[in-house]
């Protein structure tokens, strides 16, 4: 039998595409099966507003009637317009440990993008640069935190032996609440005293208004960062609605100057600690297990921190970290992950070092010419 690469068109093929990672990684103790309902929504053009400015073609690798890999080729018009470069994306790559299968999947995605006159392929992005990105390069024995990726140790070699080159590394950092440095404590208190910055928690009763405030800050604060793509209102509200059930408003802090929102931080309880026990299904008993294991969550992930340009250099970012960790200590959390952080984001790295954080994981984005 020979290897076949099949474009995904039918419902049966889509189910195979969705279910493949669960079968591939089910024996891995650190694998956290994502909720099937969420995966289906991400891939559904009728439910995910990302596809209002993007299109995607999924592929399956099949050997002897058995799925052995998958990939998606993605065209994001917003990403192309921001970069002013004909760059296509790829994502959702999963593969057995076989370089021939990986080659065939990468080549199929490349050919599809090339036919649309793209000149470069970048990824993985699942499905955009505002979602889960990158290939884990180290610490494979550690489970992923909420909305972060995990892959087996052989994945980087599949990329590096398939004409890819490094585009950018991003990192995850970790800090224990008990190890907050004295320097951070002093600096945080000094910022609070000497500036006109005030801090408040998000008002969940005005959810839609607050989401729009945070989107405006994010799109301004991140506009100069590598890989940035502005969130549309529809995308951001869709993402916020998906997170609403797990958001703790105490961990969403907005900084204001003269009542003007200028910065924010969003941290999420690490719901992966509970999700790993339900195999991607809420029903019939997954929801009960989710509630039970959620009681044991004592770690968080700082997902986004942003300060608009004209208010940078005032220590507001460090003060937001400080406020977040004071909240974590009050809630008896043991620590948290800050991810992802661009390898060239020196101001953020200095803030993390000040708070006594340490780098724990590296994720790589790869690119290749088409």
FENRADA-V394666 format. One record per pair of residues at least 24 apart in sequence whose ideal C-beta (glycine too) atoms are under 6 Angstrom apart, sorted by the first residue. I is the first residue (numbers start at 1). GAP is how many residues later the second one is. Records with the same first field share a line. If there is no record, write none. Layout:
# FENRADA-V394666
I = GAP, GAP
This chain:
# FENRADA-V394666
1 = 63
3 = 60, 101
4 = 58
5 = 54, 56, 99, 103
6 = 54, 56
7 = 52
8 = 50
16 = 44, 51
17 = 41, 43, 53
20 = 47, 50, 74
21 = 73
24 = 70
30 = 113
32 = 111, 112, 240, 243, 244
33 = 246, 247
35 = 245
36 = 244
49 = 185, 186, 189
50 = 78, 185
53 = 24, 25
57 = 55
59 = 49
61 = 40, 43, 44
68 = 28, 33
69 = 26, 32, 36
70 = 24
71 = 34, 38
73 = 36, 39, 40
74 = 53
75 = 41
76 = 52
78 = 151
79 = 150
82 = 147
86 = 32, 33
87 = 33, 35
88 = 25, 30, 33
89 = 33, 34, 36
90 = 31, 33
91 = 32, 33, 34, 35, 36
92 = 34
93 = 31
97 = 57
99 = 62
102 = 56, 60
103 = 59
106 = 56
110 = 260
113 = 257
114 = 256
118 = 252
119 = 251
120 = 247, 249
121 = 247, 249
122 = 45, 245
129 = 98, 100
134 = 36, 229, 230, 231
135 = 229
136 = 227
137 = 225, 227
138 = 224
139 = 222
145 = 125, 127, 156, 192
146 = 122, 124, 125, 126, 155
148 = 191
159 = 207
163 = 205
164 = 202, 204
166 = 198
167 = 198, 199, 200
168 = 58, 197
169 = 174, 193, 195
170 = 170, 172, 193
171 = 170, 188, 191
172 = 165, 167, 188, 189
173 = 165, 179, 184, 186
174 = 163, 184, 186
175 = 160, 180, 181, 182
176 = 159
177 = 148, 151, 152, 156, 158
179 = 177
180 = 145
181 = 175
183 = 171
184 = 138, 170, 171
187 = 131
188 = 131, 134
191 = 124, 128
196 = 61
197 = 58, 60, 119
198 = 58
199 = 54, 56, 124
200 = 54
201 = 48, 49
202 = 47, 50
204 = 45
211 = 26, 29
213 = 48
214 = 50
217 = 44, 47, 89, 91
218 = 88
220 = 88
221 = 85, 86, 87
222 = 84
226 = 116
246 = 25
250 = 77
253 = 70
255 = 61
262 = 46, 49
263 = 44, 53
265 = 40, 55, 59
266 = 37, 38
267 = 33, 35, 57
268 = 33, 35
269 = 28, 31
270 = 27, 29, 30, 31
273 = 24
298 = 35, 36
299 = 36, 37
300 = 33, 36
301 = 36
302 = 36
317 = 34
318 = 33
321 = 34
